[in-house]
Amino acid sequence: MRQNLVLFVGGLVAGFGGFVYHAIAGRILGPALYGEVASLVALYTVGGVVNLILILVLARYTATLEARGDTSGERYVILRTLQVLALPALAFLVLAAILSLPAAAFLNLRSPLPLFWLGAAIAVFWFTAVPRGVLQGTQRFTALSLNLSLELIARTSLVFVLLKVGLAVVGGMMALLGGVVFAFAIGMYGLRDVLRVHGSRVPLRSMASFALTASAGTLGVILLFNLDVVLAKHYLPEHDAGIYGGLNKIGTIVYYLTLSVSQVLFPRVVEAVHRNAHPGRILLMSAGIMAALGACALLVFAVVPGLVVNVLFTSTFHDAAPYVLRIGVIGLGISLVNLLVQFLMAVHDRLFVPILAGGVVLLGLLIVVFHQDVGEVVNSVLAAVLLLLATLTARVLLLMPSLTPEMVAEEVPA
């Protein structure tokens, strides 16, 4: 509960900062230009999946080291991961420049320039995974909470200034870049005690098998919250695409409100498995906390949907009000999906991967078929998320009775 509270505060500040970022962009730019920002931020989140994968891999590896009492290799893990990331990040920047023109045409953007700044923001975002993964794995939740919140404070401050000086969509992407640069700097500062110690070399190849599982789980959850925005921008008219982009950000209120629960769950379950303690009770308690927090948000969405829209954006987004409660249910559903996926990854189950992939494919297919207006897109996403949640719940219930430490023992590569 204490660890959840610490991360909840940081996540709440980060989530609030994210919504203020979108509110500022929506108010200053209007629905049409904000639709461009929303679709680009969705691409940023999908492109940042590498960040989340690395966080999970590093958190699991360092949590395992902590559980075994072997912490001397943390400095080596940090420095070696930064070295490995350098070349892929540079290659991604080149790729972003090459693909900027066709991507701008697909998204109906007025200029390809924001895509270059977006590529730079994504590349730097990958590097922030290193301090965040180590902070999470070693259960330094206070430092992790500060890192998450200060990034969004920096991003929000920058976007206000950059949009006011007339940089429009480009300014929105520059603000993303500034936020992640600041987050990386303060994250490495938070690990200064680890970096001062002369750490021993540790084998990193054992992280490879889990990296594949983490990649599938992380990409699946990210696509659930962002594929719909990209498809909506492609199929819907400009105004409706901006309305749906705003709705999507309202839905993420529930996701970020409850994200701390999943962040605490993951290293705690890894620790419980390595100490031969059944992690099922941790999952049940986490789900209860998440459901209680989500219910509070849904109550507000149900009672004053118009006020939620007006506060976060302006009256120009009033068309979003009828869908606020449904989008809140989607947000809570994806939060619970993420919780179950985090649990299944922590116990090294892989059968969730085709289930999650099927849910993402179903979501995309439903939007491709039903996209006449905003309501059809919302209903398509809601149906796909609820079906996916039910299927993952069934998987967890089937797995729980047979869960043993031997099933989740870390694989050692040949």
C-alpha positions as CSV (number, residue, x, y, z in Angstrom):
1,M,0.0,0.0,0.0
2,R,2.8,2.4,0.9
3,Q,4.6,1.7,-2.4
4,N,1.4,2.1,-4.3
5,L,0.8,5.4,-2.7
6,V,4.2,6.8,-3.5
7,L,3.9,5.8,-7.2
8,F,0.3,6.8,-7.3
9,V,1.2,10.4,-6.4
10,G,3.9,10.5,-9.1
11,G,1.6,8.8,-11.6
12,L,-1.2,11.2,-10.8
13,V,1.1,14.3,-11.3
14,A,2.4,12.7,-14.5
15,G,-1.1,11.9,-15.8
16,F,-2.4,15.3,-14.9
17,G,0.6,16.9,-16.7
18,G,-0.2,14.7,-19.8
19,F,-3.8,15.9,-19.8
20,V,-2.8,19.5,-19.4
21,Y,-0.4,19.1,-22.3
22,H,-3.3,17.9,-24.5
23,A,-5.7,20.6,-23.0
24,I,-3.2,23.3,-23.9
25,A,-2.7,22.0,-27.4
26,G,-6.5,21.6,-27.9
27,R,-7.3,25.1,-26.6
28,I,-4.5,26.9,-28.6
29,L,-4.6,24.9,-31.8
30,G,-8.3,24.0,-32.1
31,P,-9.8,20.6,-33.1
32,A,-8.2,20.4,-36.6
33,L,-4.6,21.0,-35.7
34,Y,-5.0,19.3,-32.4
35,G,-6.0,16.2,-34.4
36,E,-2.5,16.2,-35.8
37,V,-0.9,16.5,-32.4
38,A,-3.1,13.7,-31.0
39,S,-2.2,11.3,-33.8
40,L,1.5,12.2,-33.5
41,V,1.5,11.6,-29.7
42,A,-0.2,8.3,-30.4
43,L,2.8,7.4,-32.7
44,Y,5.2,8.6,-30.0
45,T,3.6,6.2,-27.6
46,V,3.8,3.3,-30.0
47,G,7.4,4.2,-31.0
48,G,8.2,4.4,-27.3
49,V,7.3,0.7,-26.8
50,V,11.0,0.0,-26.8
51,N,11.2,2.2,-23.7
52,L,8.6,0.2,-21.9
53,I,10.1,-3.2,-23.0
54,L,13.5,-2.1,-21.7
55,I,11.9,-1.0,-18.4
56,L,10.4,-4.4,-17.9
57,V,13.5,-6.3,-18.9
58,L,15.8,-4.2,-16.6
59,A,13.3,-4.2,-13.8
60,R,13.0,-8.0,-13.9
61,Y,16.7,-8.5,-14.1
62,T,17.6,-6.0,-11.3
63,A,14.7,-7.3,-9.2
64,T,16.2,-10.8,-9.6
65,L,19.6,-9.5,-8.6
66,E,18.1,-7.9,-5.5
67,A,16.2,-11.0,-4.5
68,R,19.4,-13.1,-4.8
69,G,21.4,-10.4,-2.8
70,D,23.7,-9.8,-5.8
71,T,23.6,-6.1,-6.5
72,S,27.2,-5.5,-7.6
73,G,26.4,-5.7,-11.2
74,E,23.9,-2.9,-11.5
75,R,26.4,-0.3,-12.6
76,Y,27.5,-2.6,-15.4
77,V,23.9,-3.2,-16.5
78,I,23.3,0.5,-16.7
79,L,26.4,1.4,-18.7
80,R,26.2,-1.6,-21.0
81,T,22.6,-1.0,-21.9
82,L,23.3,2.7,-22.7
83,Q,26.1,1.5,-25.1
84,V,23.8,-1.0,-26.8
85,L,21.1,1.6,-27.3
86,A,23.3,4.2,-29.1
87,L,23.4,2.6,-32.5
88,P,19.7,1.7,-32.8
89,A,18.7,5.2,-31.7
90,L,20.8,6.8,-34.4
91,A,19.4,4.4,-37.0
92,F,15.9,5.3,-35.9
93,L,16.6,9.0,-36.4
94,V,17.6,8.3,-40.0
95,L,14.6,6.1,-40.6
96,A,12.3,8.8,-39.2
97,A,13.7,11.3,-41.6
98,I,13.2,9.0,-44.6
99,L,9.7,8.0,-43.7
100,S,8.5,11.5,-42.8
101,L,7.0,12.3,-46.2
102,P,4.9,9.1,-46.7
103,A,3.8,9.2,-43.0
104,A,2.7,12.8,-43.3
105,A,0.6,11.9,-46.3
106,F,-1.0,8.9,-44.6
107,L,-1.9,11.0,-41.5
108,N,-3.0,14.0,-43.7
109,L,-0.5,16.3,-41.9
110,R,0.2,19.8,-43.2
111,S,4.0,19.3,-42.9
112,P,6.4,16.4,-42.5
113,L,8.7,18.5,-40.2
114,P,6.9,17.5,-36.9
115,L,7.7,13.8,-37.7
116,F,11.4,14.5,-37.5
117,W,11.1,16.1,-34.1
118,L,8.9,13.2,-33.1
119,G,11.6,10.7,-34.2
120,A,14.2,12.5,-32.0
121,A,11.8,12.4,-29.0
122,I,11.2,8.7,-29.4
123,A,15.0,8.0,-29.7
124,V,15.8,9.9,-26.5
125,F,12.7,8.3,-24.8
126,W,14.3,4.9,-25.2
127,F,17.3,6.0,-23.1
128,T,15.0,7.0,-20.2
129,A,14.2,3.3,-19.8
130,V,17.6,2.6,-18.3
131,P,17.3,4.7,-15.1
132,R,13.5,3.9,-14.8
133,G,13.9,0.2,-15.2
134,V,16.7,0.0,-12.6
135,L,14.7,2.3,-10.2
136,Q,11.7,0.1,-10.5
137,G,13.6,-3.2,-10.2
138,T,15.4,-2.1,-7.1
139,Q,12.0,-0.8,-5.7
140,R,13.2,2.9,-5.4
141,F,9.7,4.0,-6.0
142,T,10.1,7.5,-4.6
143,A,12.8,8.3,-7.2
144,L,10.8,6.7,-9.9
145,S,7.7,8.7,-8.9
146,L,9.7,11.9,-9.1
147,N,11.1,11.0,-12.5
148,L,7.7,10.3,-14.0
149,S,6.1,13.4,-12.7
150,L,8.9,15.9,-13.5
151,E,9.1,14.8,-17.1
152,L,5.4,15.7,-17.6
153,I,5.9,19.0,-15.7
154,A,8.7,19.9,-18.1
155,R,6.8,18.8,-21.2
156,T,3.7,20.8,-20.2
157,S,5.7,24.0,-19.4
158,L,7.5,23.7,-22.7
159,V,4.4,23.1,-24.9
160,F,2.7,26.2,-23.5
161,V,5.7,28.4,-24.4
162,L,6.3,26.9,-27.8
163,L,2.7,27.0,-28.9
164,K,2.4,30.6,-27.7
165,V,5.3,31.7,-29.9
166,G,3.6,30.1,-32.9
167,L,5.4,26.8,-33.5
168,A,2.0,24.9,-33.6
169,V,2.4,21.1,-34.2
170,V,6.2,21.4,-34.4
171,G,6.2,23.0,-31.0
172,G,4.2,20.1,-29.6
173,M,6.8,17.6,-30.7
174,M,9.7,19.8,-29.5
175,A,8.0,19.8,-26.0
176,L,8.0,16.0,-26.1
177,L,11.8,16.0,-26.8
178,G,12.5,18.5,-24.0
179,G,10.6,16.4,-21.5
180,V,12.4,13.2,-22.1
181,V,15.8,14.8,-22.1
182,F,15.1,16.2,-18.7
183,A,13.7,12.9,-17.5
184,F,16.9,11.0,-18.5
185,A,19.1,13.6,-16.8
186,I,17.3,13.4,-13.5
187,G,17.0,9.6,-13.7
188,M,20.7,9.2,-14.0
189,Y,21.3,11.6,-11.2
190,G,19.0,9.5,-9.0
191,L,21.3,6.5,-9.6
192,R,24.5,8.4,-8.9
193,D,25.2,6.2,-5.9
194,V,25.1,3.1,-8.1
195,L,27.3,4.7,-10.7
196,R,30.0,5.5,-8.2
197,V,30.4,1.9,-7.2
198,H,32.8,-0.2,-9.3
199,G,30.4,-3.0,-10.3
200,S,31.2,-6.4,-11.5
201,R,30.5,-7.7,-14.9
202,V,27.3,-9.8,-15.1
203,P,25.9,-11.9,-18.0
204,L,23.2,-10.1,-19.8
205,R,22.2,-12.7,-22.4
206,S,19.8,-14.3,-19.9
207,M,17.5,-11.2,-20.4
208,A,17.0,-12.1,-24.1
209,S,14.3,-14.7,-23.7
210,F,12.2,-12.5,-21.4
211,A,12.7,-9.5,-23.7
212,L,10.7,-11.3,-26.4
213,T,7.8,-11.8,-23.9
214,A,8.1,-8.3,-22.7
215,S,8.0,-7.0,-26.3
216,A,4.8,-8.8,-27.1
217,G,3.1,-7.7,-23.9
218,T,4.1,-4.1,-24.0
219,L,3.4,-3.6,-27.7
220,G,0.0,-5.2,-27.3
221,V,-1.1,-2.9,-24.5
222,I,0.3,0.2,-26.2
223,L,-1.5,-0.6,-29.4
224,L,-4.8,-0.9,-27.5
225,F,-4.6,2.7,-26.5
226,N,-3.1,4.2,-29.7
227,L,-4.1,2.1,-32.7
228,D,-7.6,3.5,-32.5
229,V,-6.4,7.1,-32.6
230,V,-4.3,6.5,-35.7
231,L,-7.1,4.7,-37.5
232,A,-9.6,7.4,-36.4
233,K,-7.3,10.1,-37.9
234,H,-7.2,8.1,-41.2
235,Y,-10.9,7.4,-41.5
236,L,-12.8,10.2,-39.8
237,P,-13.1,13.8,-41.0
238,E,-10.7,16.3,-39.4
239,H,-13.2,17.6,-36.8
240,D,-14.3,14.1,-35.7
241,A,-10.7,12.9,-35.6
242,G,-9.9,15.7,-33.2
243,I,-12.9,14.8,-31.1
244,Y,-11.9,11.2,-30.9
245,G,-8.3,12.2,-30.1
246,G,-9.6,14.2,-27.2
247,L,-11.8,11.3,-26.0
248,N,-8.8,9.0,-26.1
249,K,-6.9,11.3,-23.8
250,I,-9.9,11.5,-21.4
251,G,-9.8,7.7,-21.3
252,T,-6.2,7.7,-20.4
253,I,-7.1,9.5,-17.1
254,V,-8.2,6.1,-15.7
255,Y,-5.1,4.4,-17.2
256,Y,-2.7,6.8,-15.6
257,L,-4.7,7.0,-12.4
258,T,-4.1,3.3,-11.9
259,L,-0.8,2.8,-13.6
260,S,1.1,2.8,-10.3
261,V,-0.6,-0.5,-9.3
262,S,0.9,-2.3,-12.2
263,Q,4.3,-0.8,-11.6
264,V,4.4,-2.0,-8.0
265,L,2.9,-5.4,-8.9
266,F,5.6,-6.4,-11.4
267,P,8.8,-6.4,-9.2
268,R,6.8,-7.6,-6.2
269,V,5.6,-10.6,-8.1
270,V,9.1,-11.4,-9.4
271,E,10.4,-11.2,-5.8
272,A,7.6,-13.4,-4.6
273,V,8.3,-16.0,-7.2
274,H,12.0,-16.2,-6.5
275,R,11.2,-16.6,-2.8
276,N,8.8,-19.4,-3.4
277,A,5.8,-17.3,-2.3
278,H,2.6,-17.6,-4.3
279,P,1.9,-14.2,-6.0
280,G,-1.8,-14.6,-6.4
281,R,-2.7,-12.5,-3.4
282,I,-0.7,-9.6,-4.7
283,L,-2.7,-9.8,-8.0
284,L,-6.0,-9.9,-6.1
285,M,-5.1,-6.9,-3.9
286,S,-3.8,-5.0,-6.9
287,A,-6.9,-5.6,-8.9
288,G,-9.0,-4.4,-6.0
289,I,-7.1,-1.2,-5.7
290,M,-7.2,-0.6,-9.4
291,A,-11.0,-1.2,-9.6
292,A,-11.6,1.2,-6.6
293,L,-9.6,4.0,-8.2
294,G,-11.2,3.4,-11.6
295,A,-14.7,3.5,-10.1
296,C,-14.0,7.0,-8.7
297,A,-13.1,8.3,-12.1
298,L,-16.1,6.6,-13.8
299,L,-18.4,8.2,-11.3
300,V,-17.2,11.6,-12.3
301,F,-17.5,10.8,-16.0
302,A,-21.1,9.6,-15.5
303,V,-22.3,12.6,-13.5
304,V,-20.6,15.5,-15.3
305,P,-19.3,14.4,-18.7
306,G,-19.8,17.9,-20.2
307,L,-17.8,19.5,-17.5
308,V,-15.0,17.0,-18.0
309,V,-14.8,17.9,-21.6
310,N,-14.9,21.6,-21.0
311,V,-12.3,21.6,-18.3
312,L,-9.8,19.4,-20.2
313,F,-10.4,21.1,-23.6
314,T,-13.0,23.8,-24.5
315,S,-16.6,24.0,-25.6
316,T,-15.4,23.3,-29.1
317,F,-15.1,19.7,-28.1
318,H,-18.7,19.5,-26.8
319,D,-19.4,16.7,-29.3
320,A,-17.3,14.4,-27.1
321,A,-19.6,14.6,-24.0
322,P,-22.0,11.7,-24.9
323,Y,-19.1,9.3,-25.1
324,V,-17.1,10.2,-22.0
325,L,-18.5,7.4,-19.8
326,R,-17.9,4.7,-22.4
327,I,-14.4,5.9,-23.0
328,G,-13.8,5.8,-19.3
329,V,-14.9,2.1,-19.2
330,I,-12.4,1.5,-22.0
331,G,-9.7,3.1,-20.0
332,L,-10.4,1.0,-16.9
333,G,-10.7,-2.1,-19.1
334,I,-7.2,-1.5,-20.7
335,S,-5.8,-0.8,-17.2
336,L,-7.0,-4.2,-16.0
337,V,-5.7,-5.8,-19.2
338,N,-2.3,-4.3,-18.5
339,L,-2.4,-5.5,-14.9
340,L,-3.1,-9.1,-16.0
341,V,-0.4,-8.9,-18.7
342,Q,2.1,-7.6,-16.2
343,F,1.3,-10.5,-13.9
344,L,1.6,-13.1,-16.7
345,M,4.9,-11.6,-17.8
346,A,6.2,-11.7,-14.3
347,V,5.4,-15.4,-13.9
348,H,6.9,-16.0,-17.4
349,D,3.7,-17.3,-19.0
350,R,3.6,-17.0,-22.8
351,L,0.2,-18.1,-23.7
352,F,-1.2,-14.7,-23.1
353,V,0.7,-13.4,-26.3
354,P,-1.7,-14.9,-28.9
355,I,-4.7,-13.8,-26.7
356,L,-3.4,-10.2,-26.6
357,A,-2.5,-10.2,-30.3
358,G,-6.0,-11.4,-31.1
359,G,-7.5,-8.6,-29.1
360,V,-5.4,-5.9,-30.9
361,V,-6.3,-7.4,-34.3
362,L,-10.0,-7.5,-33.4
363,L,-9.9,-3.8,-32.4
364,G,-8.3,-2.8,-35.6
365,L,-10.7,-4.9,-37.7
366,L,-13.8,-3.5,-36.0
367,I,-12.7,0.1,-36.6
368,V,-11.9,-0.7,-40.2
369,V,-15.5,-2.0,-40.6
370,F,-17.3,0.4,-38.3
371,H,-16.0,4.0,-38.6
372,Q,-18.9,6.1,-39.9
373,D,-18.7,8.4,-36.9
374,V,-17.1,8.8,-33.5
375,G,-19.7,6.7,-31.8
376,E,-19.0,3.6,-34.0
377,V,-15.3,3.9,-33.3
378,V,-15.9,4.1,-29.5
379,N,-18.2,1.1,-29.6
380,S,-15.8,-0.9,-31.6
381,V,-13.0,-0.3,-29.1
382,L,-15.2,-1.0,-26.1
383,A,-16.3,-4.4,-27.5
384,A,-12.7,-5.5,-28.3
385,V,-11.3,-4.4,-24.9
386,L,-14.0,-6.1,-22.8
387,L,-13.7,-9.4,-24.8
388,L,-9.9,-9.3,-24.4
389,L,-10.3,-8.6,-20.6
390,A,-12.6,-11.6,-20.2
391,T,-10.3,-13.9,-22.1
392,L,-7.2,-12.9,-20.1
393,T,-9.0,-13.3,-16.8
394,A,-9.9,-16.8,-17.8
395,R,-6.2,-17.5,-18.6
396,V,-5.1,-16.3,-15.2
397,L,-7.8,-18.3,-13.4
398,L,-6.7,-21.4,-15.3
399,L,-3.0,-20.8,-14.6
400,M,-3.3,-19.9,-10.9
401,P,-3.8,-23.4,-9.4
402,S,-0.8,-24.9,-11.2
403,L,1.6,-22.0,-10.6
404,T,4.9,-23.2,-9.1
405,P,8.3,-21.7,-8.7
406,E,9.7,-24.3,-11.1
407,M,7.4,-23.0,-13.9
408,V,8.8,-19.5,-13.7
409,A,12.5,-20.2,-13.1
410,E,14.7,-18.0,-15.1
411,E,16.0,-19.6,-18.3
412,V,19.7,-19.7,-18.7
413,P,20.8,-19.4,-22.4
414,A,23.2,-22.0,-23.9
